[in-house]
Amino acid sequence: MSGRVEYWLATVVGLALVALHGALLPGLLNHFGRDSLRVEFAARPAAEALQARATWPAGLSGRVQLVVDNRPTPLETLAGPGPNVAPGMHRVEWRVRYRGGVERRVGITQLVGPFQDPTSMPCALRIIIGQSFLDRPDVDGKPAAGTLAELVSDLVAQQMSGFDRWPIGRFRGVSDLRMRWQNIDDVGLSSRRKIVRNASHNRPAGILRTSLVMRFEDGEVPLWIAVIPQPSEYSLRLHTRVEAELDLDNRIYQWLADLFDGDDLISQLARRELDKALIEGFALPPPIELQGGQRLAFAYCPDQPIEVATGQYAAVPMRLIAQAGQSGPVSAGAANSGAIMPVALGTPDAVGLGPIAAPLAVEFELDAINGILHQLWGSGFLDQTLRAARLSGRFNSDPLVRDLLSVRIGQLGLTLPPTVQAGSTDSGEDFILGVEAAVSIRDGRDATDARLFGSVGLGFGDRAPAGLIARLTLTDLALTCHPRPGRLEPCYGNLVAAFRDRAGDIHGVLSRRFTELFEDIALGRTIDLETAQFRIDRASVHTSRSPAPGRVQVDLHGKLIRNPR
């Protein structure tokens, strides 16, 4: 994981604004003055329940419609505790329709809790090692190429080369090497008792079982090795138990075989490589470097059980840890991040993942994604990314804007952390990403502060077009002017409405851009082991909205490649 998912999130916001100039046809260059719709409001940007107080001119009495998340809502609901909405980012708008079908709308964006505690974020993501990383039986019965079993088999043969000890004789080779995840309840009773008894912590969830046969001139040594992964906060400890049984062809020497210790043999195996492969496979992603020396680090959850599914996968829970820098807050987002926390959508019910096709995978609950977004926003990282993209400069310098319009925009700044939540049945999207940004709009000598709100649907898996990771769809776009604190006025409504109607033109562009950024992050990466590398050559995204609020799983396909000797 590179932690650079923030670039495409910023791009979604930027593309929405930049693409406005593409919709500036001559017939849309009408600048409407301030509409008679004016709303005086009082609302917090984040609250435990959706709530806002609002008034408007008496002449609009009976004509104002309240709309929450594009759904008509009775006006009186905001006077009480507010509409019953799920945690997440919500859009509240007041709309008035005039003669000729002209509609004016103003609105606010509000985060609704409960909220996460950024100092103690939940265990909401997992590193997964699939069975295919360990072993896939080949057609000839040997471990498949590019698996850990093939690597271990080669290393055993290499390290045992030249071994010759009486009474078993010279080493001849390795056969029947198999590696398999095994839930502790599927381990034989006698072995299970030994594993549980010798475990340094609670009852282990399962083991990585490696079995092999070492062939010698005068007999064979069947071995099986139980590797028990047990994480602490920042490291993964592996406890190994070895059992060996000698079956000599020459039974005269059987009494000598009892003097042979299986641990002597395993010391000749690639034990270090086996441990290294598991530790690196389960390795914590590198910290995400933010602004002002701040970092977003990953940690294991030692109080959460590892999930082991026999013959399928092992999944280790992790969480995020915010590490503050010495330079302090660097942006308006950082200044507000203590008061505005990431939304807590809730932990999905525990369900098995089922068979994992990829060797490695990372699973995110939505709370983990929103925790990352909050830290990127609060540190100023996303605002810096927007500035680096020079979106306002590109808009203002466009020939259509420069030569035909008096409107100019200032720098964008995100007023709230971008928030992902499950898509609705109506939208047909897996998830919805909501974004709000502040922007100053100049028209000649007049300058007005405004808020730009946008939501983007994310459709993965079967909903993604061929060759693309996801389908991105602009589901809403709104611009409201804030001529002074506490007042909302519509502005440039026709311009925004025209772009909203033509949003389909940029869906393909957004989807392709997202795919390019995703591939830049995921593909071509390697996980370095002791004597090999796991190279990622293909990645795919799968999502599940059930159980709510949903999960995102990134599958990493590739194979192990031996390092040159």
Secondary structure, 3 states (H helix, E strand, C coil): CCCCCHHHHHHHHHHHHHHHHHHCCHHHCCCCCCCCCCEEEECCCEECCCCCEEECCHHHCCCCEEEECCEEECHHHHHCCCCCCCCEEEEEEEEEECHHHCEEEEEEEEEECCECCCCCCCCCEEEEEEHHHHCCECCCCCECCCCHHHHHHHHHHHHHCCCEECCCEEEEEEEEEEEEEEEHHHCCHHHHHHHHHHCCCCCCCEEEEEEEEEEECCEEEEEEEEEEEEECCCCEEEEEEEEECCEECCHHHHHHHCCCCHHHHHCCCCHHHHHHHHHHHCCCCCCEECCCCCEEEEEECCCCCCEEECCCEEEEEEEEEEECCCCCCCCHHHHHCCCCCCECCCCCCCCCCCCCCCCEEEEEEHHHHHHHHHHHHHCCHHHHHHHHHCHHHHHHCCHHHHHHCCEEECCCEECCCCEEEECCCCCCCCEEEEEEEEEEEEECCEEEEEEEEEEEEEECHHHCCCCCCCEEEEEEEEEEEECCCCEEEECCHHHHHHHHHCCHHHHHHHHHHHHHHHHHHHCCCEEECCCEEEEEEEEEEEEECCCCCCEEEEEEEEEEEECCC
